[in-house]
Amino acid sequence: MENESGSRKMQIICSACCFGVVALIMMSLYWSRAGSVDIMQKQCDLVSNNCSDEGVIAYDVNCGAPFTDDAAAFEIIKNGADCDEDCKKAGSRWSHAFVANGLILTLMLLNFCCVCCGSKIAIARLCGALCACCICCAHIPIILSTAVYRFRPQGMFCALSERPTFYEEVLKRPTDQWTYAKDGALILLLFLI
């Protein structure tokens, strides 16, 4: 580290900051969607007995009409006849994707902070390098799971739904600022990035 030039250290700091900003933006999007899912679940628990089933997440099973493309939604329903009761209770599982990606991006952001500090402090660089390997090993299955949740029939069905999903408070109606279709587009976009 002592032999590194000042420009090399600045390059490490700049690259860590740039990637950290990208991770921060993506993390914020995932956590904001996860927060809305949490509010939706709390509201469902208070208002309805349908949410009392163990393992059922209201957000994941609540997508439906109106659709952006009724014919495509009908085709998915027709072809998804092999979905059993457990499959229906699981729903889209997008809530899992929001939380898992939010968590892994939070860890990545912390890792980029270690890399930033690692330009000056040796132990921070070592911790950043070791943690990056572990985070990468966790990130790959999360990315693959996100793709599976988004592109399986339940995910494709929810990606067509125009039902609102933007909950600000418990016991308040959702606004149509955000819908399942927009959630599907967000998951697709962040998956591609």
C-alpha positions in Angstrom: 0.0 0.0 0.0 2.8 2.4 0.7 4.2 1.9 -2.8 0.8 2.9 -4.4 0.7 6.3 -6.0 -1.8 8.9 -4.9 -3.6 8.6 -8.3 -4.0 4.9 -7.8 -5.6 5.5 -4.4 -7.9 8.1 -5.9 -8.9 5.7 -8.6 -9.9 3.1 -5.9 -11.9 5.7 -4.0 -13.7 7.0 -7.2 -14.6 3.5 -8.4 -15.9 2.5 -5.0 -17.9 5.7 -4.8 -19.4 5.2 -8.3 -20.4 1.6 -7.6 -21.6 2.6 -4.2 -23.9 5.2 -5.6 -25.4 2.6 -8.0 -25.8 0.1 -5.2 -27.5 2.8 -3.0 -30.0 3.7 -5.7 -30.9 0.1 -6.4 -31.0 -0.7 -2.7 -33.4 2.2 -2.1 -35.7 1.0 -4.8 -35.9 -2.5 -3.4 -36.3 -1.4 0.2 -39.1 1.1 -0.7 -41.0 -1.7 -2.5 -40.4 -4.1 0.5 -41.7 -1.4 2.8 -44.9 -1.1 0.7 -45.2 -4.9 0.8 -44.9 -4.8 4.6 -47.6 -2.2 5.0 -49.9 -4.2 2.7 -49.3 -7.3 4.8 -50.1 -5.5 8.1 -53.2 -4.0 6.5 -54.3 -7.5 5.3 -53.7 -8.9 8.8 -55.8 -6.3 10.4 -58.7 -6.3 7.9 -59.0 -9.8 6.7 -58.7 -13.4 7.9 -57.3 -14.5 4.5 -53.8 -13.5 5.7 -53.8 -15.7 8.7 -52.6 -18.7 6.7 -49.0 -19.3 7.6 -46.6 -18.4 4.9 -49.1 -16.4 2.7 -47.9 -13.0 1.8 -50.8 -10.7 0.7 -48.7 -8.8 -1.9 -47.6 -12.0 -3.6 -51.2 -13.4 -4.1 -53.1 -10.2 -4.6 -52.3 -9.4 -8.3 -55.2 -9.5 -10.7 -57.6 -7.5 -12.9 -57.4 -5.0 -14.4 -54.6 -6.0 -16.8 -52.4 -4.2 -19.3 -53.1 -7.1 -21.7 -56.3 -9.2 -20.9 -55.5 -11.8 -23.6 -52.0 -12.4 -22.3 -53.3 -12.7 -18.7 -56.0 -15.2 -19.8 -53.4 -17.2 -21.7 -51.2 -17.4 -18.6 -54.2 -18.5 -16.5 -55.2 -21.1 -19.1 -51.7 -22.5 -19.3 -51.1 -22.3 -15.5 -53.7 -25.0 -14.7 -51.1 -27.2 -13.2 -50.6 -24.7 -10.3 -51.6 -26.6 -7.1 -52.7 -25.1 -3.8 -49.2 -24.5 -2.5 -48.3 -22.8 -5.7 -51.3 -20.5 -5.4 -50.4 -19.7 -1.8 -46.8 -18.8 -2.8 -48.0 -16.4 -5.5 -45.4 -14.4 -7.3 -42.8 -14.4 -4.4 -41.7 -10.9 -5.5 -41.7 -9.8 -1.9 -38.8 -12.3 -1.3 -37.0 -10.8 -4.3 -37.4 -7.3 -2.9 -36.0 -8.2 0.5 -33.2 -10.5 -0.7 -32.0 -7.9 -3.2 -32.3 -5.1 -0.8 -30.3 -7.0 1.8 -27.5 -8.0 -0.6 -27.3 -4.5 -2.0 -27.0 -3.1 1.5 -24.1 -5.5 2.1 -22.5 -4.4 -1.2 -22.8 -0.8 -0.2 -21.1 -1.5 3.1 -18.4 -3.4 1.2 -17.9 -0.4 -1.1 -17.4 1.7 2.0 -14.7 -0.7 3.1 -13.0 -0.5 -0.3 -13.1 3.3 0.0 -11.4 3.2 3.4 -9.1 0.4 2.1 -7.3 3.0 0.0 -5.7 4.2 3.2 -6.3 1.5 5.8 -4.9 -2.0 5.1 -7.3 -4.0 7.3 -10.3 -2.3 5.6 -9.0 -3.4 2.2 -8.5 -6.9 3.5 -12.0 -7.0 5.0 -13.5 -5.6 1.8 -11.8 -8.2 -0.3 -12.9 -11.1 1.9 -16.4 -9.8 2.2 -16.7 -9.2 -1.6 -16.1 -13.0 -2.2 -18.9 -13.9 0.3 -21.3 -11.3 -1.1 -20.6 -12.5 -4.6 -21.4 -16.1 -3.6 -24.7 -14.9 -2.1 -25.5 -12.5 -4.9 -25.5 -15.0 -7.8 -28.3 -17.2 -6.4 -30.3 -14.1 -5.5 -30.0 -12.8 -9.0 -31.1 -16.2 -10.4 -34.0 -16.5 -8.0 -35.2 -13.0 -8.9 -35.2 -14.0 -12.6 -37.1 -17.2 -11.8 -39.7 -15.3 -9.7 -40.1 -12.7 -12.4 -40.4 -15.0 -15.4 -42.4 -17.9 -14.1 -46.1 -17.9 -14.8 -47.1 -16.3 -11.6 -44.6 -13.5 -12.1 -45.6 -13.0 -15.7 -49.3 -12.8 -14.6 -48.5 -10.2 -11.9 -46.4 -8.2 -14.4 -49.7 -7.6 -16.3 -51.7 -6.5 -13.3 -52.7 -2.8 -13.0 -53.7 -3.1 -9.3 -52.1 -0.5 -7.1 -49.2 -1.5 -4.8 -48.1 1.8 -3.3 -49.1 1.8 0.4 -48.0 4.7 2.5 -49.8 3.8 5.8 -51.7 1.0 7.3 -55.5 1.3 6.9 -55.1 3.7 4.0 -56.1 2.9 0.4 -53.1 2.4 -1.9 -52.5 5.1 -4.5 -52.2 4.1 -8.2 -48.7 5.7 -8.3 -47.3 2.2 -8.4 -48.8 -1.0 -9.7 -47.8 -4.7 -10.1 -47.0 -3.9 -13.7 -44.5 -1.2 -12.6 -43.1 -3.6 -10.0 -42.5 -6.2 -12.7 -40.8 -3.6 -14.9 -38.6 -2.5 -12.0 -37.6 -6.1 -11.2 -36.7 -6.7 -14.8 -34.8 -3.4 -15.2 -32.8 -4.0 -11.9 -32.2 -7.6 -12.9 -30.7 -6.5 -16.2 -28.5 -3.9 -14.5 
